[in-house]
Amino acid sequence: MGRRAMWSGAISFGMVNIPVKLFSATSAKDVSFNLIHSTCGTRVQQKRWCPTDEVEVPWEEIVRGYEYAKGQYVTLTDEDFEQLPLPSKHTIDITAFVHSTEIDPVYYERSYYLEPDAKNEKAYALLLRALEEKSLTGIATITMRKKEQLCSIRGQDGTLMLETLFYPDEVQLEREVDLSKVKIDNRELDMAFALIDLLKKPFDPAEYKDHYREALAEVIDAKLEGKDVVTSPPPRDTKVIDLADALARSVAAARKGGAAAAAPKGRRRTAAAPPRRTRKGTTRKAG
């Protein structure tokens, strides 16, 4: 089955229009669950229920309503959303170029990648190369999923990436922490620097695994096979300790760990989807 574009339109770059299609660049790998009635094991149905008519409401009778006063709504149809006078429904208009370091990571929401129309690859390649060589990120807006969103466009490994951004009023920047009276002595700071230097290395996402999903799959396997479920280790001791001593021991452990990390490790269970039970009671692997 071919990929399905989430959005199609054009990037507007000055007077240049570049037809593109938008595809999701990420996919969550969470283990999904159904809601089960504990007394009989039946999957629970979730219905759209109207308490006034006391009937289940089919999707074709559902409309979106905005509550402007308690219990009072103004309804909008799909046509109302489609007719909104927003150029960003079909055009990603780049209005500014900034350095990516100027965008605080708290503003990033979700990542996508853009593919060019076959007849407009040159204009796409031109924008990509210009962004990469200038080390800049374009700022624009895009309307999808019934919302206009701020977004950034940057080059990465020969592809234009689009990240949706939160608007300022969607980011909670108020802080209640006041560290103005906290005193850090030079010895503690030097040991913190030493620990950071020992743990500093290039970021490689392949080194990181979803241990929660792995453990969950093992619990599901154990239950299917009638085995005892392995309990988790006790939590770390979080009581207040001597900071300098903790830093010194952390530095020593990190130095020892460098040699241990270079040694080959035993094979770990991959974070595959948990097995599913068929109606006949046999077990098969999902995926």
Secondary structure by P-SEA (a helix, b strand, c coil): ccccccbbbbbbcccbbbbbbbbbccccccbbbbbbccccccbbbbbbcccccccccccccbbbbbcccccbbbbbcaaaaaaccccccccccccccccccccccccccbbbbbbcccccaaaaaaaaaaaaaacbbbbbccccccbbbbbbbbbcccbbbbbbbbcccccccccccccccccccaaaaaaaaaaaaaaccccccccccaaaaaaaaaaaaaaaacccbbbbccccccccccaaaaaaaaaaaaaaaaaaaacccccccccccccccccccbbbbcc
